[in-house]
Amino acid sequence: MALHDTASGGQEMLNSRPMAGSSALQDAGRRIVRFGIFEADLQAGELRRDGLRVKLQEQPFQVLRLLLERPGETVTRDELQRRLWPADTFVDFDRGLNAAIKRLRDALGDSAENPRFVETLSRRGYRFVAPVDRATPVAGVQVVATLPQHRSTDPRRWWIVGALATLLLALGISLGLYFGSRAPAASAVTSRRVTANPPDDPVSGAAISPDGRYLAFSDDTGFYLRQIDTGETHPLWTPPGLKLRPGCWYPDGTHMVVTGQSKPGEPFGLWQISVLGGNPRRLSEQGWHPAMSPDGTKIAFLKGGSMNERVWVMQADGTQPQQLAGAEGDYFGLLAWAPDSKRLAYAKGHFALGVGTKASIEVVYLKQTRREVILSLPRLGAALGWTTDDRLIYSMDESPPNQSDSNLWWVHLNRNGQPSGTPVRLTGEPGAIAGISLSADGKRLAFLKEAWQPDVYVADVEAGGKKISEPQRLTPDERRDFPYDWTTDGKQVIFTSDRSGTFQIYRQATDRTTPEVIVGGQESLAIPRLTPDGTQVLFLVYPQTGDRSATIPIMRVPLAGGPPQKVLEAPEIINHQCARLPATTCVYSQASENALTFFTFDPFQGRQKQVLEIKDDLPYAYNWSLSPDGTTLAIAKKLDPPAEASIRLVSILGGADRVVTLQEGGGIGGLDWAADGKSLWFTGVEKSSLWNVDLQGRAVPVWQARNMYVGWAIPSRDGRKIALWQASSTSNVGMLENF
């Protein structure tokens, strides 16, 4: 649910971009076939990923070529042998074909266990399961022109719930949003990209018009209207200072509901605009993810805090707002109206304690205000749509090792509004589905696909903590990496990564490109931090069951290597940290239904003692850090701007508490003590930035991220370096037809 700034100036960029016609002719001549982020040049025998050539040998490419000629159909092993290994070729066919398939999957980042592109049909052959771009027939394959694109970022993105979930993962909370069943590929579906924004300018929001002819989208350069079939694009005028992103269209096709922010720090509200021009009209002071009912009489939307969302509905003119659903700790994905405009569906999750959350699709009947769950999916995504023929479209995460990706599925709803039949996969591309919108007839579906890349970055601390050098990426892989500590010499960062499928613990020197495993295995490991003497690593082990009542152990392993040992275990441990020698204090926090409780503990003997309890119905909303001398807890609650940000300093030795009110900063994300214990590092929620604040509340902006989300910052023990969790993202719009 990040809030990303936009800027003006898109006219010049649009004027400088070519129209689609010439590229279509060039592609037809070159025999280009596109699928996902890949394109295959059948004439040149080349495969490209995001425009960059992928090394692929001749035989694997020929296998790909045959599969692309018949997407969705079975290509038998006998057919492959006749085409690629003629009878007069003396080779071990089985070994050669298996090797070619393996090289092809490696090039596509695919896997036999969870295929996104090439599916193995036991003892029969293979099938290409991803949608293929189609237009002009070329040797049994159809091609389509890629339109010039822009990009943008959604104001309440589910991936920021994912980012928040990862933040909570650091506190022991995992949003288990996954559904593992598979279904037949929809071979008749055609897919194409409608935008092609570069990585430094992601698309922030998009909505397809009711007639399916236009796409409204926004990015850092502005707000645009694109004719889908021709690529002709025009900027829409918006008042200076008002940052707008597409939400949904009115049925008349000339008006839209958009999310808007009049100035930084204010919550997003809802506005009505006309694509023909004129000033926007405010509909709601706060709101995001608007959805227009098919009959054009009502607008459903979300409002509330980031951990305390509610579903609301109002009349199309903004009057008669009414709350429909939501409770403490709830969060929601997109909203989708039933064709009869009498029911509303939404993807819903709940911030549970311990590990896992309940994720479901719920329907509310407006007249009776009755609610019922129609699908419970442990790995459900945020996207949701409801077609005129009663198909429910939703997104699901992929299974490891592609757990960062999600794709679209649909299931038919019977007369009683319940799912009927087998779910059908719609997409199979890398990246996560961030949003979808449907034309009124349900024949076109626009989807926002993004790739979120959290990594470890390292910078030098300068000017006494008032400045840092430009952060440099330490972890160049495409998996999720999160820093938690440094070795005592300040030369290596200790972090977690899911590069092997589950989160494991690594360390990596700042002058190296590859890490060393500290603790591996199949369990999900989290929050590795050193003991006071720096010789041992303490970490949490999350249960695989998602059972909230399960205990969570704190484990200890020598930094130099050896078998892990259990220190202690307790229900719902969400964070832990130790002081530094000569201090020996270690603290962990435990959440319950209405409290956050702190305990000191011995990292070797496991003895523990309660030192503090905070009564709150949202205990997982807190970040905290233990001072290097082990005497003081710095505690901050994540609040949505413009709420006043403050840090509570609590003495665990029995001294008086203090409250440090921030004079600047605009909300607190991550929070960690500086190495000297005289100030604190925190990340700004609103501006995605890094700050240093002294104990009198004077906050200094140290570094501003551009098109990046900043989670937290971990200083080295000597205070000379700092490790940051930063997440970059790319985001573009694709479109499905005939689905």
Secondary structure as the mmCIF struct_conf table of DSSP 4:
data_model
#
loop_
_struct_conf.conf_type_id
_struct_conf.id
_struct_conf.beg_label_comp_id
_struct_conf.beg_label_asym_id
_struct_conf.beg_label_seq_id
_struct_conf.end_label_comp_id
_struct_conf.end_label_asym_id
_struct_conf.end_label_seq_id
BEND BEND1 SER A 8 SER A 8
HELX_RH_AL_P HELX_RH_AL_P1 GLY A 10 ASN A 15
TURN_TY1_P TURN_TY1_P1 SER A 16 SER A 16
BEND BEND2 ARG A 17 ARG A 17
HELX_LH_PP_P HELX_LH_PP_P1 PRO A 18 MET A 19
HELX_RH_AL_P HELX_RH_AL_P2 ALA A 20 ARG A 30
TURN_TY1_P TURN_TY1_P2 ARG A 31 ARG A 31
STRN STRN1 ILE A 32 PHE A 35
TURN_TY1_P TURN_TY1_P3 GLY A 36 ILE A 37
STRN STRN2 PHE A 38 ASP A 41
TURN_TY1_P TURN_TY1_P4 LEU A 42 GLY A 45
STRN STRN3 GLU A 46 ARG A 49
TURN_TY1_P TURN_TY1_P5 ASP A 50 GLY A 51
STRN STRN4 LEU A 52 VAL A 54
HELX_RH_AL_P HELX_RH_AL_P3 GLU A 58 GLU A 69
BEND BEND3 ARG A 70 ARG A 70
TURN_TY1_P TURN_TY1_P6 PRO A 71 GLY A 72
BEND BEND4 GLU A 73 GLU A 73
STRN STRN5 THR A 74 THR A 76
HELX_RH_AL_P HELX_RH_AL_P4 ARG A 77 LEU A 84
BEND BEND5 TRP A 85 TRP A 85
TURN_TY1_P TURN_TY1_P7 ALA A 87 ASP A 88
BEND BEND6 VAL A 91 VAL A 91
HELX_RH_AL_P HELX_RH_AL_P5 PHE A 93 LEU A 108
TURN_TY1_P TURN_TY1_P8 GLY A 109 GLY A 109
BEND BEND7 ALA A 112 ASN A 114
BEND BEND8 ARG A 116 PHE A 117
STRN STRN6 VAL A 118 LEU A 121
TURN_TY1_P TURN_TY1_P9 SER A 122 ARG A 124
STRN STRN7 GLY A 125 PHE A 128
BEND BEND9 ALA A 130 ALA A 130
BEND BEND10 ALA A 135 ALA A 135
STRN STRN8 THR A 136 VAL A 138
TURN_TY1_P TURN_TY1_P10 ALA A 139 GLY A 140
STRN STRN9 VAL A 141 VAL A 143
HELX_LH_PP_P HELX_LH_PP_P2 ALA A 145 PRO A 148
TURN_TY1_P TURN_TY1_P11 PRO A 155 ARG A 156
HELX_RH_AL_P HELX_RH_AL_P6 TRP A 158 LEU A 169
TURN_TY1_P TURN_TY1_P12 ALA A 170 GLY A 172
STRN STRN10 TYR A 178 TYR A 178
STRN STRN11 ALA A 185 ALA A 185
TURN_TY1_P TURN_TY1_P13 SER A 187 ALA A 188
STRN STRN12 THR A 190 ARG A 193
BEND BEND11 VAL A 194 VAL A 194
TURN_TY1_P TURN_TY1_P14 PRO A 199 ASP A 200
BEND BEND12 ASP A 201 ASP A 201
STRN STRN13 GLY A 205 ILE A 208
TURN_TY1_P TURN_TY1_P15 PRO A 210 ASP A 211
BEND BEND13 GLY A 212 ARG A 213
STRN STRN14 TYR A 214 ASP A 219
TURN_TY1_P TURN_TY1_P16 ASP A 220 THR A 221
STRN STRN15 GLY A 222 GLN A 227
TURN_TY1_P TURN_TY1_P17 ILE A 228 THR A 230
STRN STRN16 THR A 233 PRO A 235
HELX_LH_PP_P HELX_LH_PP_P3 LEU A 236 TRP A 237
TURN_TY1_P TURN_TY1_P18 PRO A 240 GLY A 241
STRN STRN17 LYS A 243 TRP A 249
TURN_TY1_P TURN_TY1_P19 PRO A 251 ASP A 252
BEND BEND14 GLY A 253 THR A 254
STRN STRN18 HIS A 255 GLN A 261
BEND BEND15 SER A 262 LYS A 263
TURN_TY1_P TURN_TY1_P20 PRO A 264 GLY A 265
BEND BEND16 GLU A 266 GLU A 266
HELX_LH_PP_P HELX_LH_PP_P4 PRO A 267 PHE A 268
STRN STRN19 GLY A 269 SER A 274
TURN_TY1_P TURN_TY1_P21 VAL A 275 LEU A 276
STRN STRN20 ARG A 281 SER A 284
BEND BEND17 GLU A 285 GLN A 286
STRN STRN21 TRP A 288 MET A 292
TURN_TY1_P TURN_TY1_P22 PRO A 294 ASP A 295
BEND BEND18 GLY A 296 THR A 297
STRN STRN22 LYS A 298 GLY A 305
TURN_TY1_P TURN_TY1_P23 SER A 306 MET A 307
STRN STRN23 ASN A 308 GLN A 315
TURN_TY1_P TURN_TY1_P24 ALA A 316 ASP A 317
BEND BEND19 GLY A 318 GLY A 318
BEND BEND20 GLN A 320 GLN A 320
STRN STRN24 GLN A 322 ALA A 325
TURN_TY1_P TURN_TY1_P25 GLU A 328 GLY A 329
STRN STRN25 ASP A 330 TRP A 337
TURN_TY1_P TURN_TY1_P26 PRO A 339 ASP A 340
BEND BEND21 SER A 341 LYS A 342
STRN STRN26 ARG A 343 HIS A 350
BEND BEND22 LEU A 353 VAL A 355
STRN STRN27 ALA A 359 TYR A 365
TURN_TY1_P TURN_TY1_P27 LEU A 366 THR A 369
STRN STRN28 ARG A 370 SER A 376
TURN_TY1_P TURN_TY1_P28 PRO A 378 PRO A 378
STRN STRN29 ARG A 379 ARG A 379
STRN STRN30 LEU A 380 TRP A 386
TURN_TY1_P TURN_TY1_P29 THR A 388 ASP A 389
BEND BEND23 ASP A 390 ASP A 390
STRN STRN31 ARG A 391 ASP A 397
HELX_LH_PP_P HELX_LH_PP_P5 GLU A 398 SER A 399
TURN_TY1_P TURN_TY1_P30 PRO A 400 PRO A 401
BEND BEND24 ASN A 402 ASN A 402
TURN_TY1_P TURN_TY1_P31 GLN A 403 SER A 404
STRN STRN32 SER A 406 LEU A 413
TURN_TY1_P TURN_TY1_P32 ARG A 415 ASN A 416
BEND BEND25 GLY A 417 GLY A 417
STRN STRN33 PRO A 419 ARG A 425
BEND BEND26 PRO A 430 GLY A 431
STRN STRN34 ALA A 432 LEU A 438
TURN_TY1_P TURN_TY1_P33 ALA A 440 ASP A 441
BEND BEND27 GLY A 442 LYS A 443
STRN STRN35 ARG A 444 GLU A 462
HELX_RH_3T_P HELX_RH_3T_P1 ALA A 463 GLY A 465
TURN_TY1_P TURN_TY1_P34 LYS A 466 LYS A 466
STRN STRN36 LYS A 467 ILE A 468
HELX_LH_PP_P HELX_LH_PP_P6 SER A 469 PRO A 471
STRN STRN37 GLN A 472 ARG A 473
BEND BEND28 LEU A 474 LEU A 474
BEND BEND29 ASP A 477 ARG A 479
STRN STRN38 ASP A 481 TRP A 486
TURN_TY1_P TURN_TY1_P35 THR A 488 ASP A 489
BEND BEND30 GLY A 490 LYS A 491
STRN STRN39 GLN A 492 SER A 497
TURN_TY1_P TURN_TY1_P36 ARG A 499 SER A 500
BEND BEND31 GLY A 501 THR A 502
STRN STRN40 GLN A 504 ALA A 509
TURN_TY1_P TURN_TY1_P37 THR A 510 ASP A 511
BEND BEND32 THR A 513 THR A 514
STRN STRN41 GLU A 516 VAL A 519
BEND BEND33 GLY A 521 GLU A 523
STRN STRN42 SER A 524 LEU A 530
TURN_TY1_P TURN_TY1_P38 PRO A 532 ASP A 533
BEND BEND34 GLY A 534 THR A 535
STRN STRN43 GLN A 536 TYR A 542
BEND BEND35 GLN A 544 THR A 545
TURN_TY1_P TURN_TY1_P39 ARG A 548 SER A 549
BEND BEND36 ALA A 550 ALA A 550
STRN STRN44 THR A 551 PRO A 558
TURN_TY1_P TURN_TY1_P40 LEU A 559 ALA A 560
STRN STRN45 GLN A 565 PRO A 571
TURN_TY1_P TURN_TY1_P41 GLU A 572 GLU A 572
STRN STRN46 ILE A 573 CYS A 578
TURN_TY1_P TURN_TY1_P42 LEU A 581 PRO A 582
STRN STRN47 CYS A 586 ALA A 591
BEND BEND37 GLU A 593 ASN A 594
STRN STRN48 ALA A 595 PHE A 601
TURN_TY1_P TURN_TY1_P43 PRO A 603 GLN A 605
STRN STRN49 GLN A 608 LYS A 615
BEND BEND38 ASP A 617 ASP A 617
HELX_RH_3T_P HELX_RH_3T_P2 PRO A 619 ALA A 621
STRN STRN50 TYR A 622 LEU A 626
TURN_TY1_P TURN_TY1_P44 PRO A 628 ASP A 629
BEND BEND39 GLY A 630 THR A 631
STRN STRN51 THR A 632 LYS A 637
TURN_TY1_P TURN_TY1_P45 PRO A 641 PRO A 642
BEND BEND40 ALA A 643 ALA A 643
HELX_LH_PP_P HELX_LH_PP_P7 GLU A 644 ALA A 645
STRN STRN52 SER A 646 SER A 651
TURN_TY1_P TURN_TY1_P46 ILE A 652 LEU A 653
BEND BEND41 GLY A 654 GLY A 654
STRN STRN53 ARG A 658 THR A 661
BEND BEND42 GLN A 663 GLY A 667
STRN STRN54 ILE A 668 TRP A 673
TURN_TY1_P TURN_TY1_P47 ALA A 675 ASP A 676
BEND BEND43 GLY A 677 LYS A 678
STRN STRN55 SER A 679 GLY A 684
TURN_TY1_P TURN_TY1_P48 VAL A 685 SER A 688
STRN STRN56 SER A 689 ASP A 694
TURN_TY1_P TURN_TY1_P49 LEU A 695 GLN A 696
BEND BEND44 GLY A 697 GLY A 697
STRN STRN57 ALA A 699 GLN A 704
BEND BEND45 ARG A 706 ASN A 707
STRN STRN58 MET A 708 PRO A 715
TURN_TY1_P TURN_TY1_P50 ARG A 717 ASP A 718
BEND BEND46 GLY A 719 ARG A 720
STRN STRN59 LYS A 721 GLU A 737
#
